[in-house]
Amino acid sequence: MLRQELFYDLTPNGLINQRIVTALYSFTELLELTTQQKEDFFRPLLLQAKKLLAVWIHYDRFRQEVERLKAEAPVYDQSKPGEHFALRYSQELWLEFDEFLVQYKSSLDYLAKLPGSLLGRQKWNPSTFGDKGKRILRLFRNVLPKSKKKLAEDFERDVFAKHRDDIEDIIDARDQFTHLLAGGISFEHFTVTAVKKDEQIIYKVPMWNSEQTLIDFMNIAFHNHLKFCEDFIVFFLGLFMRPKFGFFHAPVPSDSTQSPWHLIPEALLPVYLAKYGGAQPSKTD
C-alpha cells in the first residue's frame, strides 16, 4: 500500500501545517463550495504552506549560523587597542538572508494566485503579487460585481493595510539584493564579532536597524507573513459563506499552533464573544 507524505513541517510543533493547511482546509466543509472547488483549492494551499516553510528554513539557518559564529567570534579587547584583530565576513549569513527575502517574495506571488482556485482562473490569474500588492487590489475591484464593490475596501482596510509596511520593507530589501538597487546590501554587514569590556563579552551581530537584530526582524517578518497569508485566504473563503455563518477572529500568540480564525454559526456568536472578550466577528457578505 502506498503512503504519501505531502508536507512535512519543520517548524516548531508543525506551526505552518496546523495554521495553514489543517485549519484553513477544514473550513471548506462549512462553505458553499463544490467538490471540484475544494479539490482545486487544496493544492495551492499546500504549495503556499511549502513556500512559508522555505521562508522559515532560511530564517532558522540564519539564526543557527549566528549562534555557531558566536562560539568562534574574534574578541576585541578594549583594554588592548593595539592587539591584532581578525575580521571574517560570513558568506553563509549573506546568502541565507538573500534566500529569505527571495522566498518571502515568491510566497507572495504564490498567494496572489491562490484565489483563482476558488474564483476560477479565467476571472483571477495574476502573474505575480505585483507592485507591492497594488495589482491584487486593482484586480479584486475589477472582478467584483457592482453590488459588492465595498468588499474591495474591506479587503484593503482589514487585510492588506495591516501588513503593508512589512511587505514593502521586505520587497525593497529583496530588490536591493536581487537587482542591486541603491548599491545593494553590503556583504560587510554580515559578520559576528565580540567586544571585551570590563571582563564582559558583548557580541556584535548583523542588525536590521540600530534597535533590532536581523534575527529578530526575520522572526517577526515570518510570523507576520504567516498571519497575512491566513487573513488573505480567509477573506476569499468568506466569499463562499453559507447563510447565518461567519468567520470569528480571536487573536493568538504568534507562535501558537491554534488558528485565530473560527467559522461558526451566528447563533454561537454570543458564546464566542463571552469566551474571547474583545475579539470581533468578520463578515464578507
C-alpha positions as CSV (number, residue, x, y, z in Angstrom):
1,M,0.0,0.0,0.0
2,L,1.3,3.4,-1.0
3,R,1.5,6.1,1.8
4,Q,2.1,9.6,0.6
5,E,3.6,12.4,2.7
6,L,2.6,15.6,1.0
7,F,4.1,18.0,3.5
8,Y,6.5,17.6,6.4
9,D,6.6,20.7,8.5
10,L,10.0,21.5,10.2
11,T,8.6,24.5,12.2
12,P,8.2,24.1,16.0
13,N,5.1,21.9,16.7
14,G,4.2,22.0,13.0
15,L,3.0,25.6,13.1
16,I,2.5,26.0,9.4
17,N,0.7,22.7,8.9
18,Q,-1.7,23.4,11.8
19,R,-2.4,27.1,11.0
20,I,-2.4,27.0,7.1
21,V,-3.1,23.5,5.8
22,T,-5.2,21.9,8.5
23,A,-7.2,24.8,9.8
24,L,-7.9,26.6,6.5
25,Y,-8.8,23.5,4.5
26,S,-11.2,22.3,7.3
27,F,-13.3,25.5,6.7
28,T,-14.2,24.3,3.2
29,E,-16.6,21.7,4.6
30,L,-18.8,24.5,6.0
31,L,-18.7,26.7,3.0
32,E,-20.7,26.8,-0.3
33,L,-18.0,25.2,-2.4
34,T,-18.3,22.4,-4.9
35,T,-16.3,19.2,-4.6
36,Q,-14.2,20.4,-7.5
37,Q,-13.5,23.8,-5.9
38,K,-12.4,22.1,-2.7
39,E,-10.0,19.9,-4.7
40,D,-8.7,22.8,-6.7
41,F,-8.2,24.8,-3.5
42,F,-6.1,22.1,-1.7
43,R,-3.1,22.1,-4.0
44,P,-2.3,25.8,-4.0
45,L,-3.0,25.9,-0.2
46,L,-0.4,23.1,0.2
47,L,2.1,24.9,-2.1
48,Q,1.6,28.1,0.0
49,A,2.5,26.1,3.1
50,K,5.7,24.9,1.4
51,K,6.6,28.4,0.5
52,L,6.1,29.6,4.0
53,L,8.3,26.8,5.2
54,A,11.0,27.9,2.8
55,V,10.9,31.3,4.4
56,W,11.2,29.8,7.9
57,I,14.0,27.5,6.9
58,H,16.2,30.4,5.8
59,Y,15.4,32.3,8.9
60,D,16.3,29.3,11.1
61,R,19.5,28.6,9.2
62,F,20.5,32.2,9.7
63,R,19.7,32.0,13.4
64,Q,21.7,28.8,13.8
65,E,24.7,30.2,11.9
66,V,24.8,33.3,14.1
67,E,24.9,31.1,17.2
68,R,27.6,29.0,15.7
69,L,29.7,32.0,14.7
70,K,29.4,33.4,18.3
71,A,31.4,30.4,19.5
72,E,34.3,31.3,17.3
73,A,33.9,35.0,17.0
74,P,37.1,37.1,17.3
75,V,37.2,39.1,20.5
76,Y,38.3,42.7,20.5
77,D,39.8,43.5,23.9
78,Q,39.2,47.2,24.5
79,S,41.9,47.2,27.1
80,K,44.4,46.2,24.4
81,P,43.7,48.5,21.5
82,G,46.8,47.7,19.6
83,E,46.3,43.9,19.6
84,H,45.8,42.1,16.3
85,F,42.2,41.5,15.4
86,A,41.0,39.3,12.5
87,L,37.6,40.0,11.0
88,R,35.7,37.5,8.9
89,Y,32.6,38.3,6.7
90,S,30.1,35.4,6.6
91,Q,29.1,34.3,3.2
92,E,26.5,31.9,4.8
93,L,24.7,34.7,6.6
94,W,24.7,36.9,3.4
95,L,23.3,34.0,1.3
96,E,20.7,32.9,3.9
97,F,19.3,36.5,4.2
98,D,19.2,36.7,0.4
99,E,17.2,33.5,0.2
100,F,14.9,34.6,3.0
101,L,14.0,37.7,1.0
102,V,13.6,35.7,-2.3
103,Q,11.4,33.1,-0.7
104,Y,9.2,35.7,1.0
105,K,8.6,37.5,-2.3
106,S,8.0,34.1,-4.0
107,S,5.5,33.2,-1.3
108,L,3.6,36.5,-2.1
109,D,3.4,35.5,-5.7
110,Y,2.0,32.1,-4.9
111,L,-0.5,33.7,-2.6
112,A,-1.6,36.1,-5.3
113,K,-2.6,33.2,-7.5
114,L,-4.4,31.1,-4.8
115,P,-7.9,32.9,-5.1
116,G,-8.0,31.6,-8.7
117,S,-8.6,28.1,-7.3
118,L,-11.9,29.4,-5.8
119,L,-13.0,32.1,-8.3
120,G,-11.8,30.4,-11.5
121,R,-8.6,31.0,-13.4
122,Q,-10.4,32.9,-16.2
123,K,-11.5,35.5,-13.6
124,W,-8.4,35.5,-11.4
125,N,-4.9,34.7,-12.8
126,P,-2.4,37.4,-11.9
127,S,1.2,36.7,-12.9
128,T,2.7,38.0,-9.6
129,F,1.8,39.8,-6.4
130,G,2.7,42.9,-8.4
131,D,3.5,46.5,-7.5
132,K,3.8,45.5,-3.8
133,G,0.2,44.2,-3.8
134,K,-1.4,47.1,-5.6
135,R,-2.1,44.9,-8.6
136,I,-4.0,42.5,-6.4
137,L,-6.1,45.3,-5.0
138,R,-7.0,46.5,-8.5
139,L,-7.8,43.0,-9.7
140,F,-10.1,42.4,-6.8
141,R,-12.0,45.6,-7.5
142,N,-12.4,44.6,-11.2
143,V,-13.7,41.1,-10.6
144,L,-16.4,42.1,-8.0
145,P,-19.9,42.8,-9.2
146,K,-21.1,46.4,-8.6
147,S,-23.3,45.3,-5.7
148,K,-20.2,44.0,-3.8
149,K,-17.6,46.7,-4.6
150,K,-17.4,47.6,-0.9
151,L,-15.7,44.2,-0.3
152,A,-12.6,45.6,-2.0
153,E,-12.5,48.4,0.5
154,D,-12.9,45.9,3.4
155,F,-10.1,43.8,2.0
156,E,-7.7,46.7,1.7
157,R,-8.5,48.0,5.2
158,D,-8.9,44.7,7.1
159,V,-6.2,42.6,5.4
160,F,-3.8,44.5,3.3
161,A,-3.3,47.7,5.2
162,K,-2.3,45.9,8.4
163,H,0.7,44.3,6.6
164,R,1.6,46.9,4.0
165,D,4.7,48.2,5.8
166,D,6.1,44.7,6.3
167,I,5.5,43.8,2.7
168,E,7.1,47.0,1.4
169,D,10.1,46.6,3.6
170,I,10.8,43.1,2.5
171,I,10.3,43.8,-1.2
172,D,12.5,46.8,-1.0
173,A,15.3,44.8,0.7
174,R,14.8,41.9,-1.8
175,D,15.1,44.4,-4.7
176,Q,18.3,45.8,-3.3
177,F,19.8,42.3,-3.1
178,T,18.4,40.8,-6.3
179,H,18.5,43.8,-8.6
180,L,21.5,45.6,-6.9
181,L,19.3,48.7,-6.3
182,A,20.8,51.5,-4.3
183,G,24.1,49.8,-4.3
184,G,22.7,46.5,-3.0
185,I,23.2,45.3,0.6
186,S,26.8,45.2,1.7
187,F,28.4,41.9,2.5
188,E,30.4,43.6,5.2
189,H,27.2,43.9,7.2
190,F,27.2,40.1,7.8
191,T,29.7,39.5,10.4
192,V,29.7,38.3,14.1
193,T,32.3,39.7,16.4
194,A,32.7,40.2,20.2
195,V,34.0,43.1,22.3
196,K,35.5,42.5,25.7
197,K,34.9,45.4,28.1
198,D,35.5,45.2,31.9
199,E,35.7,41.4,31.7
200,Q,32.3,41.2,30.0
201,I,32.0,40.0,26.4
202,I,29.4,41.7,24.2
203,Y,28.5,40.1,20.8
204,K,28.0,42.2,17.7
205,V,25.6,40.6,15.3
206,P,24.0,41.7,12.0
207,M,21.4,44.4,12.6
208,W,18.3,45.4,10.8
209,N,18.4,48.9,12.4
210,S,20.1,50.4,15.4
211,E,17.5,48.8,17.7
212,Q,16.7,45.5,16.1
213,T,18.9,42.5,15.2
214,L,18.4,40.9,11.8
215,I,17.4,37.6,13.6
216,D,14.6,39.4,15.4
217,F,13.5,41.2,12.2
218,M,13.4,37.9,10.3
219,N,11.5,36.1,13.0
220,I,8.8,38.8,13.3
221,A,8.6,39.1,9.5
222,F,8.0,35.4,9.1
223,H,5.2,35.3,11.8
224,N,3.6,38.5,10.3
225,H,3.7,37.0,6.9
226,L,2.0,33.8,8.1
227,K,-0.7,35.9,9.6
228,F,-1.1,37.9,6.3
229,C,-1.5,34.6,4.4
230,E,-4.1,33.4,6.9
231,D,-6.1,36.6,6.7
232,F,-5.8,36.8,2.9
233,I,-7.0,33.3,2.4
234,V,-9.8,33.5,4.9
235,F,-11.1,36.7,3.3
236,F,-11.5,34.9,-0.1
237,L,-13.0,31.8,1.6
238,G,-15.5,34.2,3.1
239,L,-16.9,35.0,-0.3
240,F,-18.5,31.5,-0.2
241,M,-20.1,31.8,3.2
242,R,-23.3,29.9,4.0
243,P,-26.3,31.9,5.3
244,K,-26.1,32.5,9.0
245,F,-22.5,31.6,9.3
246,G,-19.5,33.8,9.8
247,F,-15.8,33.9,10.5
248,F,-14.8,34.9,14.0
249,H,-11.3,36.2,14.8
250,A,-9.7,35.6,18.2
251,P,-6.0,36.7,18.4
252,V,-3.5,34.1,19.4
253,P,0.3,34.3,20.2
254,S,2.4,34.5,17.1
255,D,3.9,31.0,17.7
256,S,0.6,29.3,18.6
257,T,-0.5,26.3,16.5
258,Q,-4.1,27.3,17.1
259,S,-5.7,29.2,14.3
260,P,-7.1,32.7,15.2
261,W,-10.0,32.1,12.8
262,H,-13.2,30.2,13.7
263,L,-16.0,29.5,11.3
264,I,-19.2,29.5,13.4
265,P,-23.0,29.7,13.1
266,E,-24.2,33.2,14.0
267,A,-26.2,31.7,16.9
268,L,-22.9,30.9,18.6
269,L,-21.6,34.5,18.4
270,P,-22.5,35.4,22.0
271,V,-20.7,32.3,23.2
272,Y,-17.5,33.3,21.3
273,L,-17.7,36.9,22.4
274,A,-18.0,35.8,26.0
275,K,-15.1,33.4,25.6
276,Y,-12.7,35.7,23.8
277,G,-13.7,39.1,25.1
278,G,-12.9,41.9,22.7
279,A,-12.5,39.7,19.6
280,Q,-14.8,40.5,16.7
281,P,-16.7,38.6,14.0
282,S,-15.6,39.1,10.4
283,K,-18.1,39.2,7.6
284,T,-17.7,39.3,3.9
285,D,-21.3,39.2,2.7
